[in-house]
Structure formats: structure tokens, C-alpha cells
Amino acid sequence: TLHPAVIAQYCHALVRLALDALQLESSRPVRRSAALLARELYACVMREETTEEEAEKKATSAMAIAMFCAGEDKLIIALTRCVTATDVDSNDSLAVKGKTRLVDPATQSRSKEALEMRDELDIIFQMAAVVAKSMEREAKDPVVEAVRKALSESM
């Protein structure tokens, strides 16, 4: 298994991949794989938080912050739609134009597992949201930028 810090570097692409496949694809194996990817991303956050050495180093998860910044809230919505089967075809509408999307119990199961892990990690993601918003504010703050520049020049 890869270290969560390595996966965090590619988190934006992985979250986007899972989200696009869940929302746009009609192929059951592809949607099932996307739900599994989402579950494994949450498992990676959980693994990072439960590793003793990581917990001692820092209070927040780089993986959770990366997922939050990648639009993890949209992934929750897509997974919820898979579990409730509100994104499948009904008699009067097509979920994906030109294709038929049917209920897949395996995709529902993987999506439910991912959402259960997300529920266990709710506090971690709340902290990650605070940290990410703080980092965003700092990046826009000219005073912080000036201090960083002065520190880098002095070293």
C-alpha cells in the first residue's frame, strides 16, 4: 500500500475520477470501480489517522485536507445517490442520455461502505475544512506573503 501522503498528491484527480464515473458512466463495472475507489480514498484517510506515527506528527490529515480541497462534498452526494438509487433509469427518464443505467447492488454496497467510513471520519473532515479554509486565507493575505518572503531571503 502507498503512504497516504503520496496518494494525497493525486487526490484531486482520484476524487474527480470517482465523481465523474459515478455521475456520467452507465457501465456497472465502471461505476462499481468508482465506488470502490471512493471507499479506498476514505480508507486511506482512516489509515493515516490511525497510524501512531502520523498522529504524533500532526493533528490534521493531509489526505483529508486534499480530499476536501478536491470537492469531497460532491462525492458524498454522488455516493448517496448511488445508495438510494436516485441516479438510475426510471420508466420516464434516462439518467445518462442514450444509455441505460440499472440498479447495481454491488455499487450500492460499495457506496454505502464509503459513506459509513465518511461518517466515522466526520470530525476529521470538519477539521480539514477549517485548515483548508485557513490555508486559502493565508495564501491571499499579503502580510503572510511578505513574512514568508522575508524568511526565505534570510535563510
N, CA, C and O of each residue as an XYZ file, in Angstrom:
620
protein
N       0.822     -1.201      0.000
C       0.000      0.000      0.000
C       0.862      1.260      0.000
O       1.921      1.314      0.624
N       0.384      2.249     -0.706
C       1.067      3.534     -0.760
C       0.790      4.336      0.498
O      -0.260      4.196      1.125
N       1.733      5.164      0.850
C       1.572      6.043      2.011
C       0.518      7.101      1.673
O       0.494      7.604      0.550
N      -0.353      7.447      2.629
C      -1.401      8.450      2.375
C      -0.869      9.788      1.869
O      -1.548     10.460      1.092
N       0.327     10.188      2.291
C       0.895     11.457      1.817
C       1.169     11.406      0.311
O       1.053     12.421     -0.377
N       1.527     10.243     -0.193
C       1.759     10.078     -1.635
C       0.428     10.146     -2.378
O       0.318     10.813     -3.407
N      -0.560      9.469     -1.865
C      -1.875      9.469     -2.502
C      -2.492     10.861     -2.461
O      -3.198     11.245     -3.394
N      -2.240     11.626     -1.398
C      -2.794     12.975     -1.259
C      -2.370     13.871     -2.420
O      -3.114     14.772     -2.807
N      -1.193     13.637     -2.972
C      -0.718     14.438     -4.104
C      -1.605     14.263     -5.335
O      -1.727     15.175     -6.153
N      -2.214     13.108     -5.461
C      -3.051     12.808     -6.626
C      -4.537     12.800     -6.281
O      -5.371     12.373     -7.080
N      -4.847     13.269     -5.104
C      -6.208     13.170     -4.585
C      -7.232     13.897     -5.467
O      -8.332     13.395     -5.698
N      -6.858     15.074     -5.950
C      -7.797     15.834     -6.770
C      -8.222     15.019     -7.997
O      -9.405     14.962     -8.332
N      -7.259     14.399     -8.655
C      -7.563     13.599     -9.847
C      -8.369     12.354     -9.486
O      -9.282     11.976    -10.221
N      -8.046     11.722     -8.377
C      -8.754     10.497     -7.978
C     -10.194     10.789     -7.570
O     -11.106     10.046     -7.934
N     -10.404     11.865     -6.819
C     -11.772     12.238     -6.426
C     -12.573     12.591     -7.669
O     -13.728     12.187     -7.804
N     -11.964     13.342     -8.572
C     -12.647     13.736     -9.808
C     -12.994     12.506    -10.656
O     -14.078     12.432    -11.235
N     -12.076     11.550    -10.725
C     -12.311     10.319    -11.478
C     -13.510      9.562    -10.904
O     -14.407      9.151    -11.641
N     -13.515      9.385     -9.591
C     -14.627      8.674     -8.952
C     -15.933      9.415     -9.167
O     -16.956      8.803     -9.473
N     -15.903     10.716     -9.010
C     -17.116     11.522     -9.169
C     -17.647     11.460    -10.594
O     -18.839     11.240    -10.806
N     -16.771     11.654    -11.564
C     -17.207     11.606    -12.966
C     -17.769     10.238    -13.341
O     -18.791     10.145    -14.020
N     -17.101      9.181    -12.897
C     -17.578      7.838    -13.231
C     -18.938      7.560    -12.592
O     -19.808      6.958    -13.220
N     -19.122      7.998    -11.345
C     -20.409      7.771    -10.676
C     -21.524      8.589    -11.315
O     -22.661      8.127    -11.403
N     -21.207      9.790    -11.756
C     -22.240     10.666    -12.307
C     -22.520     10.426    -13.791
O     -23.666     10.543    -14.226
N     -21.510     10.098    -14.558
C     -21.661     10.088    -16.012
C     -21.706      8.712    -16.652
O     -22.285      8.549    -17.726
N     -21.118      7.739    -16.022
C     -20.974      6.422    -16.641
C     -22.225      5.570    -16.424
O     -22.876      5.648    -15.382
N     -22.543      4.764    -17.421
C     -23.668      3.839    -17.273
C     -23.202      2.395    -17.073
O     -24.000      1.539    -16.690
N     -21.937      2.118    -17.323
C     -21.393      0.777    -17.171
C     -21.327      0.378    -15.696
O     -20.711      1.071    -14.886
N     -21.958     -0.731    -15.360
C     -21.955     -1.180    -13.966
C     -20.560     -1.470    -13.434
O     -20.261     -1.062    -12.311
N     -19.680     -2.157    -14.180
C     -18.333     -2.401    -13.647
C     -17.548     -1.105    -13.388
O     -16.800     -1.015    -12.415
N     -17.720     -0.117    -14.251
C     -17.008      1.150    -14.074
C     -17.547      1.886    -12.850
O     -16.773      2.414    -12.052
N     -18.867      1.922    -12.700
C     -19.472      2.590    -11.532
C     -19.102      1.856    -10.243
O     -18.858      2.479     -9.210
N     -19.063      0.555    -10.316
C     -18.664     -0.260     -9.156
C     -17.211      0.057     -8.767
O     -16.889      0.184     -7.586
N     -16.352      0.180     -9.767
C     -14.951      0.529     -9.509
C     -14.819      1.931     -8.934
O     -13.971      2.168     -8.073
N     -15.636      2.853     -9.394
C     -15.602      4.221     -8.874
C     -16.035      4.263     -7.411
O     -15.449      4.989     -6.607
N     -17.050      3.492     -7.069
C     -17.495      3.427     -5.673
C     -16.414      2.786     -4.804
O     -16.191      3.201     -3.666
N     -15.756      1.786     -5.345
C     -14.645      1.147     -4.629
C     -13.483      2.129     -4.442
O     -12.865      2.155     -3.378
N     -13.184      2.926     -5.457
C     -12.145      3.948     -5.351
C     -12.487      4.948     -4.248
O     -11.625      5.319     -3.452
N     -13.736      5.378     -4.203
C     -14.163      6.313     -3.152
C     -13.989      5.683     -1.773
O     -13.508      6.325     -0.840
N     -14.384      4.428     -1.660
C     -14.220      3.727     -0.379
C     -12.753      3.656      0.024
O     -12.416      3.865      1.189
N     -11.883      3.360     -0.935
C     -10.457      3.259     -0.639
C      -9.834      4.612     -0.307
O      -8.888      4.678      0.478
N     -10.345      5.680     -0.887
C      -9.862      7.013     -0.520
C     -10.196      7.318      0.945
O      -9.364      7.841      1.685
N     -11.417      6.986      1.347
C     -11.791      7.180      2.756
C     -10.986      6.253      3.669
O     -10.617      6.635      4.780
N     -10.717      5.042      3.198
C      -9.900      4.115      3.994
C      -8.484      4.664      4.160
O      -7.849      4.456      5.194
N      -8.003      5.348      3.159
C      -6.674      5.951      3.233
C      -6.647      7.055      4.292
O      -5.680      7.167      5.046
N      -7.698      7.862      4.352
C      -7.788      8.892      5.390
C      -7.810      8.225      6.763
O      -7.136      8.668      7.693
N      -8.590      7.162      6.875
C      -8.686      6.450      8.151
C      -7.333      5.841      8.537
O      -6.935      5.882      9.701
N      -6.641      5.283      7.561
C      -5.329      4.690      7.813
C      -4.336      5.756      8.276
O      -3.540      5.516      9.184
N      -4.384      6.908      7.661
C      -3.490      7.996      8.049
C      -3.773      8.468      9.475
O      -2.850      8.814     10.212
N      -5.029      8.482      9.855
C      -5.398      8.942     11.190
C      -5.119      7.906     12.269
O      -4.899      8.265     13.426
N      -5.125      6.643     11.913
C      -4.931      5.609     12.927
C      -3.483      5.172     13.068
O      -3.147      4.425     13.987
N      -2.616      5.631     12.160
C      -1.200      5.311     12.271
C      -0.609      6.140     13.402
O      -0.731      7.365     13.411
N       0.021      5.481     14.340
C       0.543      6.161     15.529
C       1.544      7.251     15.186
O       1.479      8.347     15.743
N       2.461      6.969     14.285
C       3.497      7.959     13.972
C       2.907      9.200     13.325
O       3.390     10.308     13.557
N       1.863      9.027     12.513
C       1.221     10.179     11.883
C       0.469     11.004     12.913
O       0.505     12.233     12.870
N      -0.208     10.344     13.832
C      -0.971     11.052     14.851
C      -0.057     11.887     15.747
O      -0.449     12.957     16.212
N       1.161     11.398     15.986
C       2.107     12.143     16.813
C       2.668     13.353     16.072
O       2.945     14.379     16.694
N       2.838     13.251     14.762
C       3.457     14.320     13.980
C       2.555     15.534     13.827
O       3.020     16.668     13.939
N       1.285     15.312     13.575
C       0.396     16.430     13.287
C      -1.031     16.109     13.692
O      -1.404     14.950     13.872
N      -1.813     17.164     13.829
C      -3.181     16.995     14.295
C      -4.156     16.810     13.144
O      -5.247     16.279     13.349
N      -3.795     17.232     11.948
C      -4.718     17.124     10.822
C      -4.155     16.223      9.739
O      -2.943     16.046      9.618
N      -5.030     15.678      8.980
C      -4.698     14.722      7.949
C      -4.477     15.407      6.607
O      -5.356     16.122      6.124
N      -3.321     15.198      6.005
C      -3.041     15.760      4.683
C      -4.007     15.174      3.654
O      -4.435     15.861      2.727
N      -4.338     13.920      3.828
C      -5.254     13.252      2.901
C      -6.664     13.848      3.009
O      -7.313     14.086      1.990
N      -7.134     14.085      4.220
C      -8.467     14.672      4.412
C      -8.511     16.085      3.845
O      -9.502     16.477      3.230
N      -7.443     16.849      4.050
C      -7.382     18.209      3.505
C      -7.402     18.155      1.983
O      -8.099     18.938      1.337
N      -6.642     17.237      1.418
C      -6.602     17.096     -0.042
C      -7.965     16.691     -0.591
O      -8.390     17.197     -1.630
N      -8.648     15.787      0.093
C      -9.979     15.379     -0.363
C     -10.970     16.523     -0.253
O     -11.799     16.716     -1.142
N     -10.887     17.286      0.839
C     -11.784     18.427      0.996
C     -11.565     19.425     -0.140
O     -12.524     19.910     -0.741
N     -10.316     19.726     -0.428
C      -9.987     20.671     -1.500
C     -10.378     20.144     -2.882
O     -10.593     20.927     -3.807
N     -10.469     18.844     -3.020
C     -10.821     18.226     -4.304
C     -12.328     18.141     -4.532
O     -12.761     17.641     -5.570
N     -13.125     18.614     -3.594
C     -14.574     18.575     -3.768
C     -15.210     17.321     -3.228
O     -16.109     16.750     -3.845
N     -14.744     16.897     -2.079
C     -15.240     15.668     -1.453
C     -16.734     15.758     -1.147
O     -17.409     14.729     -1.093
N     -17.261     16.959     -0.947
C     -18.688     17.127     -0.674
C     -19.549     16.658     -1.847
O     -20.636     16.115     -1.645
N     -19.065     16.865     -3.062
C     -19.791     16.393     -4.249
C     -19.742     14.872     -4.346
O     -20.690     14.241     -4.815
N     -18.635     14.291     -3.900
C     -18.506     12.833     -3.898
C     -19.522     12.217     -2.943
O     -20.105     11.175     -3.244
N     -19.736     12.850     -1.801
C     -20.743     12.367     -0.851
C     -22.123     12.343     -1.506
O     -22.873     11.379     -1.352
N     -22.447     13.391     -2.225
C     -23.753     13.466     -2.895
C     -23.886     12.353     -3.931
O     -24.923     11.694     -4.010
N     -22.838     12.145     -4.723
C     -22.878     11.094     -5.752
C     -23.017      9.706     -5.118
O     -23.771      8.868     -5.613
N     -22.289      9.467     -4.026
C     -22.382      8.171     -3.340
C     -23.775      7.973     -2.743
O     -24.330      6.876     -2.797
N     -24.328      9.025     -2.184
C     -25.675      8.945     -1.609
C     -26.701      8.627     -2.687
O     -27.622      7.842     -2.463
N     -26.541      9.233     -3.851
C     -27.450      8.947     -4.962
C     -27.330      7.490     -5.413
O     -28.321      6.882     -5.817
N     -26.135      6.938     -5.345
C     -25.950      5.521     -5.706
C     -26.646      4.611     -4.701
O     -27.299      3.639     -5.080
N     -26.501      4.934     -3.416
C     -27.110      4.104     -2.367
C     -28.631      4.134     -2.471
O     -29.289      3.101     -2.352
N     -29.183      5.322     -2.692
C     -30.648      5.453     -2.751
C     -31.223      5.117     -4.122
O     -32.442      5.078     -4.292
N     -30.353      4.873     -5.101
C     -30.744      4.532     -6.472
C     -31.541      5.639     -7.137
O     -32.414      5.368     -7.962
N     -31.247      6.887     -6.785
C     -31.912      8.014     -7.439
C     -31.208      8.422     -8.727
O     -31.674      9.320     -9.428
N     -30.101      7.778     -9.042
C     -29.362      8.111    -10.264
C     -29.507      7.029    -11.333
O     -28.720      6.987    -12.279
N     -30.495      6.162    -11.192
C     -30.713      5.112    -12.193
C     -31.929      5.455    -13.035
O     -32.695      6.362    -12.710
N     -32.091      4.718    -14.118
C     -33.186      4.979    -15.036
C     -34.519      4.542    -14.444
O     -34.637      3.511    -13.782
N     -35.504      5.371    -14.714
C     -36.877      5.001    -14.357
C     -37.647      4.862    -15.662
O     -37.080      5.020    -16.744
N     -38.922      4.570    -15.562
C     -39.720      4.372    -16.772
C     -39.831      5.635    -17.617
O     -39.990      5.556    -18.835
N     -39.748      6.790    -16.983
C     -39.973      8.035    -17.727
C     -38.714      8.877    -17.962
O     -38.796      9.943    -18.572
N     -37.559      8.418    -17.491
C     -36.356      9.225    -17.710
C     -35.118      8.351    -17.825
O     -35.087      7.211    -17.362
N     -34.112      8.916    -18.450
C     -32.813      8.268    -18.556
C     -31.811      9.078    -17.741
O     -31.722     10.295    -17.900
N     -31.064      8.418    -16.877
C     -30.060      9.104    -16.068
C     -28.886      9.561    -16.937
O     -28.340     10.644    -16.726
N     -28.506      8.746    -17.901
C     -27.439      9.080    -18.839
C     -28.039      9.013    -20.235
O     -28.493      7.958    -20.678
N     -28.037     10.139    -20.915
C     -28.678     10.227    -22.222
C     -28.101      9.200    -23.203
O     -26.886      9.103    -23.373
N     -28.985      8.444    -23.839
C     -28.574      7.473    -24.838
C     -28.134      6.131    -24.281
O     -27.837      5.218    -25.052
N     -28.083      5.985    -22.960
C     -27.653      4.743    -22.341
C     -28.632      4.351    -21.246
O     -29.382      5.185    -20.738
N     -28.615      3.082    -20.892
C     -29.477      2.598    -19.826
C     -28.635      2.345    -18.586
O     -27.625      1.644    -18.641
N     -29.055      2.916    -17.476
C     -28.345      2.712    -16.204
C     -29.302      2.008    -15.248
O     -30.351      2.544    -14.890
N     -28.922      0.791    -14.841
C     -29.758     -0.019    -13.970
C     -29.195     -0.053    -12.558
O     -28.031      0.280    -12.332
N     -30.029     -0.456    -11.616
C     -29.595     -0.598    -10.226
C     -28.578     -1.725    -10.136
O     -28.771     -2.798    -10.707
N     -27.492     -1.468     -9.411
C     -26.454     -2.459     -9.215
C     -26.215     -2.600     -7.712
O     -25.668     -1.691     -7.088
N     -26.623     -3.735     -7.122
C     -26.451     -3.918     -5.674
C     -24.999     -3.823     -5.209
O     -24.739     -3.356     -4.100
N     -24.050     -4.258     -6.041
C     -22.640     -4.188     -5.644
C     -22.172     -2.726     -5.558
O     -21.432     -2.365     -4.643
N     -22.598     -1.898     -6.503
C     -22.256     -0.474     -6.464
C     -22.898      0.182     -5.259
O     -22.276      1.002     -4.585
N     -24.146     -0.178     -4.988
C     -24.818      0.364     -3.805
C     -24.074     -0.025     -2.534
O     -23.909      0.792     -1.628
N     -23.633     -1.256     -2.471
C     -22.922     -1.746     -1.294
C     -21.593     -1.014     -1.104
O     -21.283     -0.587      0.009
N     -20.797     -0.860     -2.176
C     -19.519     -0.139     -2.081
C     -19.754      1.318     -1.689
O     -19.008      1.884     -0.890
N     -20.800      1.915     -2.260
C     -21.127      3.309     -1.935
C     -21.535      3.446     -0.475
O     -21.148      4.398      0.202
N     -22.311      2.496     -0.004
C     -22.733      2.529      1.402
C     -21.529      2.373      2.332
O     -21.439      3.057      3.352
N     -20.609      1.482      1.984
C     -19.395      1.298      2.792
C     -18.571      2.588      2.827
O     -18.042      2.966      3.873
N     -18.467      3.259      1.680
C     -17.722      4.517      1.621
C     -18.381      5.579      2.500
O     -17.694      6.307      3.217
N     -19.696      5.666      2.447
C     -20.414      6.649      3.266
C     -20.314      6.335      4.761
O     -20.256      7.245      5.588
N     -20.295      5.049      5.102
C     -20.126      4.676      6.511
C     -18.751      5.091      7.024
O     -18.620      5.580      8.146
N     -17.722      4.890      6.189
C     -16.377      5.335      6.579
C     -16.344      6.849      6.718
O     -15.734      7.385      7.644
N     -17.003      7.532      5.791
C     -17.036      9.001      5.834
C     -17.690      9.486      7.120
O     -17.242     10.465      7.717
N     -18.746      8.807      7.548
C     -19.417      9.177      8.798
C     -18.475      9.023      9.991
O     -18.483      9.849     10.904
N     -17.673      7.973      9.983
C     -16.703      7.774     11.066
C     -15.635      8.859     11.070
O     -15.071      9.177     12.117
N     -15.361      9.422      9.909
C     -14.312     10.428      9.765
C     -14.852     11.857      9.767
O     -14.129     12.789      9.413
N     -16.088     12.037     10.154
C     -16.726     13.352     10.049
C     -15.936     14.442     10.772
O     -15.744     15.523     10.215
N     -15.484     14.192     11.973
C     -14.738     15.200     12.733
C     -13.420     15.535     12.032
O     -13.005     16.693     12.004
N     -12.769     14.520     11.468
C     -11.519     14.742     10.737
C     -11.759     15.667      9.550
O     -10.965     16.571      9.289
N     -12.858     15.439      8.830
C     -13.161     16.282      7.681
C     -13.594     17.684      8.099
O     -13.341     18.643      7.371
N     -14.233     17.820      9.242
C     -14.559     19.157      9.753
C     -13.276     19.933     10.050
O     -13.161     21.112      9.712
N     -12.313     19.259     10.685
C     -11.022     19.908     10.959
C     -10.289     20.219      9.652
O      -9.679     21.280      9.517
N     -10.349     19.305      8.703
C      -9.692     19.524      7.419
C     -10.289     20.735      6.707
O      -9.564     21.495      6.065
N     -11.598     20.919      6.815
C     -12.254     22.077      6.201
C     -11.746     23.376      6.813
O     -11.489     24.347      6.101
N     -11.603     23.389      8.123
C     -11.101     24.586      8.810
C      -9.667     24.881      8.375
O      -9.329     26.026      8.075
N      -8.835     23.856      8.343
C      -7.433     24.034      7.951
C      -7.336     24.494      6.497
O      -6.561     25.399      6.186
N      -8.110     23.883      5.609
C      -8.059     24.246      4.192
C      -8.506     25.690      3.977
O      -7.898     26.420      3.194
N      -9.550     26.098      4.659
C     -10.021     27.485      4.527
C      -9.003     28.458      5.099
O      -8.804     29.546      4.558
N      -8.360     28.067      6.192
C      -7.319     28.902      6.786
C      -6.132     29.047      5.837
O      -5.593     30.141      5.672
N      -5.734     27.950      5.222
C      -4.622     27.978      4.264
C      -4.971     28.857      3.062
O      -4.116     29.570      2.537
N      -6.226     28.798      2.634
C      -6.668     29.607      1.498
C      -6.610     31.102      1.852
O      -6.169     31.923      1.048
N      -7.064     31.440      3.072
C      -6.995     32.840      3.518
C      -5.553     33.317      3.615
O      -5.228     34.432      3.206
N      -4.686     32.459      4.162
C      -3.275     32.821      4.296
C      -2.622     33.036      2.938
O      -1.791     33.930      2.776
N      -2.994     32.230      1.981
C      -2.408     32.359      0.645
C      -2.775     33.695      0.002
O      -2.020     34.213     -0.820
N      -3.917     34.250      0.367
C      -4.369     35.521     -0.204
C      -3.919     36.724      0.622
O      -4.040     37.861      0.166
N      -3.408     36.494      1.816
C      -3.030     37.577      2.716
C      -1.653     38.129      2.338
O      -0.668     37.391      2.373
N      -1.567     39.411      1.977
C      -0.272     39.977      1.580
C       0.735     40.045      2.728
O       1.940     39.982      2.485
N       0.273     40.172      3.965
C       1.179     40.218      5.110
C       1.875     38.872      5.282
O       3.086     38.810      5.496
N       1.110     37.813      5.186
C       1.690     36.471      5.304
C       2.691     36.237      4.184
O       3.754     35.660      4.413
N       2.365     36.675      2.990
C       3.273     36.519      1.852
C       4.566     37.294      2.076
O       5.647     36.795      1.762
N       4.469     38.502      2.612
C       5.665     39.308      2.880
C       6.552     38.656      3.936
O       7.777     38.664      3.813
N       5.932     38.088      4.981
C       6.699     37.405      6.028
C       7.385     36.170      5.459
O       8.551     35.918      5.765
N       6.692     35.409      4.648
C       7.300     34.227      4.024
C       8.485     34.621      3.144
O       9.530     33.970      3.165
N       8.313     35.681      2.381
C       9.385     36.128      1.502
C      10.597     36.580      2.326
O      11.734     36.260      1.981
N      10.357     37.322      3.411
C      11.453     37.784      4.271
C      12.166     36.608      4.926
O      13.392     36.604      5.036
N      11.403     35.618      5.357
C      12.010     34.440      5.979
C      12.845     33.642      4.975
O      13.929     33.158      5.301
N      12.334     33.514      3.766
C      13.078     32.744      2.766
C      14.357     33.475      2.349
O      15.356     32.826      2.040
N      14.348     34.798      2.333
C      15.530     35.559      1.956
C      16.580     35.536      3.078
O      17.779     35.618      2.810
N      16.126     35.425      4.323
C      17.056     35.451      5.432
C      17.785     34.107      5.616
O      18.793     34.046      6.319
N      17.296     33.063      5.006
C      17.917     31.740      5.162
C      18.881     31.498      4.097
O      19.505     30.438      4.059
